[in-house]
Structures are given as structure tokens and as C-alpha cells.
Amino acid sequence: MSELNLPVLDLSLLDQGPDAAARFRDELRAATHDVGFFYLTGTGVSPALEERLLQAAKDFFALPDAEKLSIENVTSPHFRGYTRVGGELTQGRVDWREQIDIGPEREPVTDPDGPGYNRLVGPNLWPAAQPELQEVVAEWHDHLTGIARKLLRAWALALGAEEQYFDRHFGDPQTLIKIVRYPGKDDPTPQQGVGAHKDSGVLTLLWVEPGKGGLQVERDGEWVDAPPVSGAFVVNIGELLEYATQGYLTATNHRVISPRFPDERISVPFFFNPALDARLPIIELPAELAADARGVSQDPSNPIHATYGENALKSRLRAHPDVAERWHPDLVAARAAS
């Protein structure tokens, strides 16, 4: 472990010969078994693309409220678009941030007898005043999808499975990009930018504005800072990968503390997950790894479902109750009755 509190891994080792690749896979397995979080360098994402993304994010949040609210997520049955400050909840408490949610561009699924998670499928909402946002997000999505696939192939080998294990079980990946702004708070005590939680899917790649702290990771019952590292992503696994390894890999609680006014913070998490109807089967680990599997975390208030769509829908309904009540009262009622 470094003084940064999280391991630092170099993805480019996978392209430096068999010995270097094997070392990366060992480091990857150890980091996600022990911590569930790490920094990832050597991804090939250019500083120029990072700067374009950051500028596009700042330009979006600088738009007049009327422009941002024209794509407010309460107008989307698919939980896409803009969420104003205070419009999202974690653990039932208000998150002090504003954001835009962007998923795969799809036509809505209209089958009334289909699973509830089909309602997450649909088009994005884009600001008419900023057409360049869609262009830079598409480029970012393509780069990070490649990184995610490379990581998952390395994980498969590190866990004793075939290299294409996750490719075979992912189907059409369900991605989600959040472009987030944490405005400064002038309260005397730290405020919840986003509350303590575990991610509901498989893999998250987080880009944070250079020099802006606030992310904290729970380690051994204590919160430790995870400040941004230049040229690196913060990577963590979600509940579905913990499930697939029966707790050998661990999904870890994390949170964001709001900056102090007048500072602000931009971050862009990229969630790479399987198709909504995909079920990640339990991986048959080698005996020496299986012996260290801790079992899946049990939290009655946060059940982990084998089908990714169930996990995703659970998170969306919980985080955005206003969208849920407007568009999906039947799903809300069904969960209240269960």
C-alpha cells in the first residue's frame, strides 16, 4: 500500500510481455480482494481528451437553469438527464450535487409484460444549447469501454477462468456516465456530497478533476481519503462482481465530502455493467482462492440480485424517488408491499 491509501496499478503492463502481464493480474487480484479500490494509470486516455471533457462539464453546469432544467430527469421515464442540486438520495439522505446521467442510446421497450428493469432502456436527454457535449461523451465512452474490457479479461485470468469469461456473459453492456458537479458548502462541518454506498454493478472507472479531493473509501471500519492522482482513474468493483466471486473480491463503501465554498469539484464516473437481463454466474475459483472467499455481504435493506437489471432498477428507484413516483408508481407500490 502506498501513502495514497490505495494501490496504484499500471494497465500498460498488460502490453509489456508475459511476465509484466502476470504481475499486473496478481496486483489486480490482490487490490480487489483486499480493498476493492485502486488507482489505474497507463490507460492511454490523453490529457487533451480529459481537458475537453472537463471543459464540456463546466460549460454544461454554467448554462442558465432554464437550459439545464429543459432536460431534467423527471421528464425521463428512463432516469436520464439533469438532476438539480439536492435531487438525488443516498441512504435516504440528500446528496449535495448536480449531475447529468447518460446511458446507452436506445428506443424504449414497450412490452407491458416485460421485467421492470426494461424501463431503464431509452433515449438520453441532451442540452440543445451545447451540442458538443454529446460528441465528447461519445469519445469518452468508447475509450473507457476499451479499458473496462481489458480489465475484465485480466480479472478473468487472475481468477482462474478463461480470458473471455466476462465477454461471454456480458451481452450488450449497460453503461452509465454521470457528469457531476459538487458545489462548495460553507457549513462548518463536512457535508454529504454523495453518501456512503457500494456500486450496484460490476466495474466503475472514476475520473476526478485534477487537484480536487473529497472521495473517501472505507477501510477497516475507518474512512480514508482517496485524493486524485494525475493521469489516473480511481477504479472500484461493484456488488455484482462480489456476488460472482462469492466475496473473494469485495465491493467497498465509499462517499464524497462536499468541497468548502467557494471551491467546487467535477467528477465523471463511468459504470460498465452487463446487459440488463444478464446473470453473472458464480465463478468456479481455484481452491486456493475459494478458501479466501468471504461470502457475499448480507444487508436486508440492500439485497444483491444475480440479474444486473434488478440491481440497477433497485438503485435508480431508491436514488430518484421523484422520477419513480411520476413514471413508475406500480414498481414503487410493489416494492413497498414486498
Number of C-alpha atoms within 10 A of each C-alpha: 9 7 6 15 17 21 20 21 21 17 21 15 18 19 9 10 9 11 11 15 18 16 15 21 24 16 18 24 20 16 22 23 21 13 21 25 27 24 22 21 19 14 17 12 16 10 11 9 14 18 12 16 21 21 12 21 22 16 12 20 19 11 14 10 10 9 16 22 17 15 20 22 24 22 17 19 18 23 30 26 25 28 22 16 16 13 20 22 18 18 13 11 13 18 23 24 23 21 27 26 20 22 23 17 11 11 10 14 13 10 9 9 7 10 12 14 21 20 20 23 21 19 19 21 22 21 19 12 12 14 11 13 19 16 12 17 18 10 12 18 19 10 16 19 17 11 17 20 15 15 16 18 18 24 22 19 17 21 21 14 17 13 17 14 16 18 15 9 15 19 15 14 17 22 19 18 22 20 25 22 23 25 20 19 20 14 10 7 10 14 19 21 27 23 20 17 15 17 20 27 28 23 24 25 22 20 22 25 18 17 10 16 18 20 20 19 23 18 16 8 8 8 14 16 18 20 18 21 20 13 18 22 23 23 21 25 26 23 26 31 26 28 25 20 24 21 20 25 29 29 29 22 20 22 20 22 23 28 21 18 11 9 13 16 22 21 19 20 18 24 28 25 26 24 17 23 18 19 18 22 15 14 17 14 18 11 9 8 14 17 10 13 17 15 15 20 16 9 8 7 7 13 13 21 18 19 19 26 26 20 21 19 20 19 16 18 19 17 21 18 19 15 22 20 15 12 18 16 13 12 17 15 11 9 11 8 7 5
